[in-house]
Amino acid sequence: MRYTVALLRSILFWLLFVLMSSFSSIGAVISLPISHKATIWFVRIWAQFHRLICRFVLGQRIVVEGDMPDIPVLYVFKHEGAFETIEQPGLFRHPAVFAKEQLFNIPVWGQAAHFYGLIPVDRDGGGKAMRAMLNAAKAALAKDRPLVLFAEGTRIPHGEAPPLRSGFAGIYRLLGVPVIPVALDSGIVYPPRRWVKWPGTITYKVGETIPAGLPREEAEERVWRAINALNPPEALLEGYKAS
């Protein structure tokens, strides 16, 4: 019975989400030659609608422990699913999110993403791609936009704590800005690559700000521990041993 209710809720959720995503993407693209602010508005409404249907269709409650100021720093989020990627334009006014290059090839969505100001990450592009990424990040910081990085590189099931991808260290060193790490446990009720979502609570836990200029090992360990703060203690221990 519990699964049936969750399945029905999930079907309604996906229908509403796809409709809203189509509306927002088309609206954002139509706005491209007219108004950048309008594109930002369409994306923000999309994120806010997603949270609304998470709350009232899926029965998910979102809790934020700590403050996430909308300032030009590097945010590093735990990445357990699509939930936290969709949330970003609702958490911040105009975040600059590092996103996989392949996502920009999606029809309509990719065009809107470019105009909105997401930052493409081309892992196979070599030095030229890295310089373009850093230039885009610096331009975003100059406009007082927060940067958002999912430093694990891919969606990680709840309870797992792999080492950070090597790209974090380069971004941290070359940008020279403080880091605010954020843990979350979305994977419990909003599991990756699963159609059925579950009612429950999703928690964001904001860690202590990590200053710029620390040695690589110290910065990585502090970020890694902070973004995994909501994992079971034994998973954290095993992940630290593996790293």
Secondary structure, DSSP 8 states (H G I E B T S, - for coil): -HHHHHHHHHHHHHHHHHHHHHHHHHHHHHTTTT-HHHHHHHHHHHHHHHHHHHHHTS-EEEEEES----SSSEEEE---SSHHHHHHHHHSSS-EEEEEGGGGGSTTHHHHHHHHT-EEE-TTSHHHHHHHHHHHHHHHHHTT--EEE-TTSS---TT------THHHHHHHHH---EEEEEE-GGGTS-TT-S----EEEEEEE---B-TT--HHHHHHHHHHHHTTTS-HHHHHHHHHH-
